[in-house]
Amino acid sequence: MGTALHNLLESQGPDGATRVVRDLLETGKIQPTDFSLREIWEQCTFHEFGKVVPATEAIASSSFPKITGELINSRIISAYDAVPTIGDQLVTTVQSNVERETVAGFTDVETPDEIPELHEYKDGTMTEKYVTGQSIKYGKMLSVSEEMITFDKTGQVLARAQRIGMKLAQWKERLIVQGVQDINTTVYRPSNVPTAFYSTTNGNLQATNLFGEAGMEAILKLVHYQKDDSLGLDSNDYIGVAIMNPTVLIPQDLDVEASQLANSTLVPESNDNAVNTFKGKFKVLSSPYITQQSPTTWYYGDFKEDFWWTEVWPLQTFTQPANHDDAFKADVKARFKTRMFGGIMSVDVKHSYKSTA
């Protein structure tokens, strides 16, 4: 790979070589493990200075961090994408450009008005009702030192990059799944006041409701009693709530029972071969972050309707330019930053339901 990189630098220059390496990595024609840090350093310094410069010399290569950055970033992103998660199935991702998002009473806007003949249509108006959500920045830095180049610790650097990508994906997953469970009572903030998401007041909490056919019937009855507040909770003139994409969230302890109820032709808990009316009517998802809370608590709903992931920045990777201060102060030859900026918030409480044993 060293000769090929040398020829690439000679023919394309640092920026062109970086683009070629990026394209080859994205198409899978080469892998980060095909390179070594020492080899990249030697080829970059030879191209720039006409000789191979030892990493211990006080000299900076502008192309080394660029090309190394493509390898590091490729490993971080691939590791991030490879983590199995359920979070994206539970939230609606909404782009945001503010740290604290405020969502006005949008359900009122969507309620249709009765329009008599020759009367004008009414504009939707935002009410004083609103909820807020907080986005937070998360990230990590990875530095490549002289020692890592001199002793060619490529494997260790790529392993660290992989862990950074994995941990960021796992951290986002934790934020979302714990948020959907309202673990810390921070996800639902009507009028900017942290309030319990699941409660009898909100009509989405069913106590003493074990999972099973009877438990599902109890939750569906709760859904039928739920009222869209666009016309007022106390009014008999109301709009019902539709669960368009029903999902059941369960701890691992209930996985077999939930999968049977979702897929079996006959009722698993019945002794008389009764037909399973719940077959194909909901999707089953499980997570360690649910199992760790309770072996019997479960959730039902169309969670994307109630929960948003407000994304200020998606997963991003950056390469620090050469000649930075740390090159002299800490023998750092390249540095790479990975970050994301977002948070989970609730915009409604009528499509997600919690059952406790």
C-alpha positions as CSV (number, residue, x, y, z in Angstrom):
1,M,0.0,0.0,0.0
2,G,3.0,2.3,0.6
3,T,4.0,2.5,-3.1
4,A,0.4,3.0,-4.2
5,L,0.0,5.9,-1.7
6,H,3.3,7.4,-2.8
7,N,2.2,7.3,-6.4
8,L,-1.3,8.7,-5.5
9,L,0.3,11.6,-3.7
10,E,2.6,12.3,-6.6
11,S,-0.2,12.3,-9.2
12,Q,-3.1,13.8,-7.2
13,G,-1.5,15.9,-4.5
14,P,-2.7,15.8,-0.8
15,D,-6.3,16.9,-1.4
16,G,-6.8,14.7,-4.5
17,A,-5.2,11.7,-2.7
18,T,-7.5,12.3,0.2
19,R,-10.6,12.2,-2.0
20,V,-9.4,9.0,-3.7
21,V,-8.8,7.3,-0.4
22,R,-12.3,8.5,0.8
23,D,-14.0,7.1,-2.3
24,L,-12.2,3.8,-2.0
25,L,-13.2,3.4,1.6
26,E,-16.8,4.3,1.0
27,T,-17.1,1.8,-1.8
28,G,-15.4,-0.9,0.3
29,K,-12.5,-1.4,-2.2
30,I,-10.0,-0.8,0.6
31,Q,-10.3,-1.1,4.4
32,P,-8.7,1.1,7.1
33,T,-6.7,-2.0,8.2
34,D,-4.9,-2.0,4.8
35,F,-2.8,1.0,6.0
36,S,-0.4,1.6,8.8
37,L,0.2,4.9,10.5
38,R,4.0,4.7,10.1
39,E,3.6,3.9,6.4
40,I,1.2,6.9,5.8
41,W,3.6,9.2,7.7
42,E,6.6,8.1,5.7
43,Q,4.9,8.5,2.3
44,C,3.4,11.9,3.3
45,T,6.6,13.4,4.6
46,F,8.6,12.0,1.6
47,H,6.1,13.6,-0.8
48,E,6.2,17.0,1.0
49,F,9.9,17.2,2.0
50,G,11.7,14.9,-0.4
51,K,12.7,12.5,2.3
52,V,11.2,10.4,5.0
53,V,11.1,12.5,8.2
54,P,11.1,10.6,11.5
55,A,7.9,11.3,13.5
56,T,10.1,12.6,16.4
57,E,11.3,15.5,14.4
58,A,9.6,18.9,14.9
59,I,8.0,19.0,11.5
60,A,4.4,18.8,10.5
61,S,2.9,17.0,7.5
62,S,-0.3,18.6,6.1
63,S,-1.4,15.5,4.3
64,F,-0.9,13.0,7.1
65,P,-3.9,14.1,9.2
66,K,-6.1,14.4,6.1
67,I,-5.4,10.8,4.9
68,T,-5.3,9.3,8.4
69,G,-8.5,11.2,9.2
70,E,-10.3,9.3,6.3
71,L,-9.3,6.0,7.9
72,I,-10.3,7.1,11.4
73,N,-13.6,8.6,10.3
74,S,-14.5,5.6,8.2
75,R,-14.0,3.3,11.2
76,I,-16.0,5.5,13.5
77,I,-18.9,5.9,11.2
78,S,-19.0,2.2,10.2
79,A,-18.9,1.2,13.9
80,Y,-21.7,3.7,14.7
81,D,-23.9,2.3,12.0
82,A,-23.2,-1.3,12.9
83,V,-24.7,-1.1,16.4
84,P,-28.1,-2.8,16.6
85,T,-30.6,-0.3,18.0
86,I,-34.3,0.3,18.3
87,G,-34.2,4.0,19.1
88,D,-34.9,5.3,15.6
89,Q,-38.1,3.2,15.5
90,L,-39.4,5.1,18.6
91,V,-38.8,8.7,17.7
92,T,-39.4,11.1,14.9
93,T,-36.1,12.9,14.0
94,V,-36.7,16.6,13.7
95,Q,-33.9,19.0,12.6
96,S,-33.4,21.8,15.0
97,N,-31.2,25.0,15.1
98,V,-31.7,25.8,18.8
99,E,-30.4,24.3,22.0
100,R,-33.8,24.4,23.7
101,E,-36.7,23.6,21.4
102,T,-40.2,25.0,22.0
103,V,-43.2,23.3,20.3
104,A,-46.5,25.1,20.5
105,G,-49.9,23.4,20.8
106,F,-49.8,22.1,17.3
107,T,-52.6,19.6,17.8
108,D,-55.1,22.6,18.0
109,V,-53.9,23.7,14.6
110,E,-54.7,20.4,12.9
111,T,-58.3,20.1,14.1
112,P,-60.6,20.9,11.1
113,D,-63.3,23.6,11.5
114,E,-66.9,23.3,10.2
115,I,-67.2,25.8,7.3
116,P,-70.7,27.0,6.4
117,E,-71.4,27.8,2.8
118,L,-69.7,31.0,1.6
119,H,-67.8,31.4,4.9
120,E,-64.1,31.9,5.0
121,Y,-61.7,29.2,6.2
122,K,-60.1,29.9,9.6
123,D,-56.4,30.1,10.0
124,G,-54.8,27.7,12.5
125,T,-53.7,29.5,15.6
126,M,-51.1,28.4,18.1
127,T,-52.4,28.4,21.7
128,E,-50.5,29.2,24.9
129,K,-50.0,25.4,25.3
130,Y,-46.4,24.4,24.5
131,V,-43.7,21.8,25.5
132,T,-40.0,22.2,25.5
133,G,-37.0,19.9,24.9
134,Q,-33.3,20.2,25.6
135,S,-30.6,19.2,23.2
136,I,-27.1,18.4,24.5
137,K,-23.8,18.1,22.7
138,Y,-21.8,14.8,23.1
139,G,-18.4,14.0,21.7
140,K,-15.0,12.5,21.9
141,M,-11.4,13.3,20.8
142,L,-8.9,10.9,19.4
143,S,-5.2,11.9,19.1
144,V,-2.4,10.2,17.2
145,S,1.0,10.8,18.9
146,E,4.5,10.4,17.7
147,E,4.8,7.2,19.7
148,M,1.8,5.7,17.9
149,I,3.5,6.4,14.5
150,T,7.0,5.4,15.6
151,F,5.9,2.1,17.1
152,D,3.1,1.7,14.5
153,K,0.1,1.2,16.8
154,T,-2.3,1.3,13.9
155,G,-4.4,-1.5,15.3
156,Q,-4.9,0.2,18.7
157,V,-5.8,3.5,17.1
158,L,-8.4,1.9,14.8
159,A,-9.8,-0.1,17.8
160,R,-10.2,3.1,19.7
161,A,-11.9,4.7,16.8
162,Q,-14.3,1.8,16.6
163,R,-15.1,2.0,20.3
164,I,-15.9,5.7,19.9
165,G,-18.4,5.1,17.1
166,M,-20.0,2.2,19.0
167,K,-20.2,4.2,22.3
168,L,-21.8,7.2,20.6
169,A,-24.5,4.9,19.0
170,Q,-25.1,3.1,22.3
171,W,-25.3,6.4,24.2
172,K,-27.9,7.8,21.8
173,E,-29.8,4.5,22.1
174,R,-29.8,4.8,25.9
175,L,-31.0,8.4,25.8
176,I,-33.9,7.5,23.5
177,V,-35.1,4.2,25.2
178,Q,-34.8,5.7,28.7
179,G,-36.6,8.8,27.5
180,V,-39.5,6.8,26.1
181,Q,-39.8,5.1,29.5
182,D,-39.6,8.6,31.1
183,I,-37.0,7.3,33.6
184,N,-36.0,10.6,35.0
185,T,-39.3,12.5,34.4
186,T,-37.5,15.0,32.1
187,V,-38.8,14.1,28.7
188,Y,-42.2,15.8,29.0
189,R,-42.1,19.5,29.8
190,P,-45.5,21.2,29.3
191,S,-45.0,25.0,29.8
192,N,-41.3,24.1,30.5
193,V,-42.2,22.2,33.7
194,P,-40.9,18.6,34.0
195,T,-43.9,16.4,34.4
196,A,-44.5,12.7,34.6
197,F,-45.3,11.4,31.1
198,Y,-47.1,8.3,32.2
199,S,-49.9,9.0,34.6
200,T,-53.6,8.4,35.3
201,T,-54.1,12.1,34.6
202,N,-52.7,11.7,31.1
203,G,-54.8,8.5,30.7
204,N,-51.8,6.4,29.6
205,L,-50.9,4.4,32.7
206,Q,-52.4,1.0,33.6
207,A,-51.4,-0.5,36.9
208,T,-51.6,-4.2,37.7
209,N,-51.7,-5.2,34.1
210,L,-49.6,-8.2,33.2
211,F,-48.6,-8.7,29.6
212,G,-50.8,-11.1,27.7
213,E,-54.2,-11.3,25.9
214,A,-56.0,-9.7,28.9
215,G,-53.3,-7.1,29.3
216,M,-53.5,-6.1,25.7
217,E,-57.3,-5.8,25.9
218,A,-57.0,-3.5,28.9
219,I,-54.5,-1.2,27.1
220,L,-56.6,-1.1,23.9
221,K,-59.6,-0.1,26.0
222,L,-57.4,2.7,27.5
223,V,-56.6,3.9,24.0
224,H,-60.3,4.0,23.2
225,Y,-61.0,6.2,26.2
226,Q,-58.2,8.6,25.2
227,K,-59.4,11.9,23.8
228,D,-57.6,14.3,21.5
229,D,-57.6,17.6,23.5
230,S,-58.0,19.7,20.3
231,L,-61.7,20.0,21.2
232,G,-61.3,19.7,25.0
233,L,-60.8,16.7,27.2
234,D,-64.1,17.2,29.0
235,S,-66.2,17.6,25.9
236,N,-68.4,14.8,24.4
237,D,-67.5,16.4,21.1
238,Y,-64.0,14.9,20.8
239,I,-61.6,13.3,18.4
240,G,-60.3,9.8,19.2
241,V,-56.7,8.8,19.1
242,A,-55.4,6.4,16.3
243,I,-52.5,4.1,16.9
244,M,-51.2,3.8,13.3
245,N,-48.0,1.8,13.9
246,P,-48.6,-0.2,17.1
247,T,-45.5,-1.4,18.9
248,V,-45.0,-3.3,22.1
249,L,-41.8,-2.5,24.1
250,I,-40.9,-5.3,26.5
251,P,-38.1,-6.5,28.8
252,Q,-36.3,-9.7,27.7
253,D,-38.3,-11.6,30.3
254,L,-41.4,-11.2,28.2
255,D,-39.8,-11.7,24.7
256,V,-41.1,-15.3,24.2
257,E,-44.7,-14.5,25.3
258,A,-44.8,-11.2,23.3
259,S,-43.5,-12.9,20.1
260,Q,-46.0,-15.7,20.5
261,L,-48.9,-13.3,20.9
262,A,-47.7,-11.2,17.9
263,N,-47.2,-14.2,15.6
264,S,-49.1,-17.3,16.7
265,T,-52.4,-18.4,15.1
266,L,-53.7,-19.6,18.5
267,V,-53.7,-17.8,21.8
268,P,-50.5,-19.0,23.6
269,E,-52.1,-18.7,27.1
270,S,-55.3,-20.6,26.1
271,N,-56.0,-24.2,26.7
272,D,-58.9,-24.5,24.3
273,N,-57.1,-23.6,21.0
274,A,-58.8,-20.2,20.8
275,V,-57.9,-18.1,17.8
276,N,-55.3,-15.4,18.5
277,T,-56.9,-12.1,17.4
278,F,-53.7,-10.2,18.1
279,K,-51.7,-12.0,15.4
280,G,-49.9,-9.5,13.2
281,K,-51.4,-6.5,15.0
282,F,-48.3,-5.2,16.7
283,K,-44.5,-5.2,16.4
284,V,-42.3,-6.4,19.3
285,L,-39.2,-4.5,20.3
286,S,-36.9,-5.2,23.3
287,S,-33.9,-3.5,24.8
288,P,-31.5,-4.0,27.8
289,Y,-32.5,-0.5,28.9
290,I,-36.1,-1.8,29.4
291,T,-35.0,-5.1,31.0
292,Q,-32.9,-3.3,33.5
293,Q,-35.8,-1.3,34.8
294,S,-38.3,-4.1,35.5
295,P,-39.0,-7.7,34.3
296,T,-42.7,-7.1,34.0
297,T,-43.3,-3.5,33.0
298,W,-44.2,-3.1,29.3
299,Y,-45.3,-0.4,26.9
300,Y,-47.7,-0.1,23.9
301,G,-48.2,2.6,21.4
302,D,-47.2,4.5,18.3
303,F,-44.2,6.1,20.0
304,K,-43.1,8.2,17.0
305,E,-46.2,10.3,17.4
306,D,-45.3,11.3,21.0
307,F,-41.5,11.5,21.0
308,W,-39.1,13.6,18.9
309,W,-35.3,13.4,18.6
310,T,-34.4,17.0,18.1
311,E,-31.2,16.9,16.1
312,V,-29.0,20.0,16.0
313,W,-26.0,18.0,14.6
314,P,-26.0,14.4,13.4
315,L,-22.9,12.3,13.9
316,Q,-20.0,14.4,12.6
317,T,-16.3,13.8,12.4
318,F,-13.6,16.5,12.1
319,T,-9.8,16.5,11.5
320,Q,-7.6,19.1,13.2
321,P,-5.3,20.9,10.8
322,A,-1.6,20.4,11.0
323,N,0.7,22.8,12.9
324,H,-1.7,23.0,15.9
325,D,-0.2,23.9,19.3
326,D,-0.5,20.3,20.7
327,A,1.9,19.1,18.0
328,F,4.7,20.9,20.0
329,K,3.3,20.7,23.5
330,A,2.1,17.1,23.6
331,D,3.8,15.4,20.5
332,V,0.4,15.1,18.8
333,K,0.7,14.6,15.0
334,A,-3.0,14.4,14.3
335,R,-6.2,14.8,16.2
336,F,-9.8,13.9,15.3
337,K,-13.1,14.9,16.9
338,T,-16.4,13.1,16.8
339,R,-19.6,14.7,18.0
340,M,-23.4,14.8,17.9
341,F,-25.9,17.3,19.3
342,G,-29.5,16.3,20.1
343,G,-32.0,15.3,22.7
344,I,-35.3,13.5,23.2
345,M,-38.5,15.3,24.0
346,S,-42.2,14.5,24.2
347,V,-44.7,16.6,22.1
348,D,-47.8,14.6,23.1
349,V,-48.9,11.9,25.7
350,K,-51.8,10.2,23.9
351,H,-50.1,7.5,21.7
352,S,-47.8,5.8,24.3
353,Y,-49.0,3.6,27.2
354,K,-47.3,2.0,30.1
355,S,-48.4,-1.1,32.0
356,T,-47.0,-2.2,35.4
357,A,-47.5,-5.6,37.1
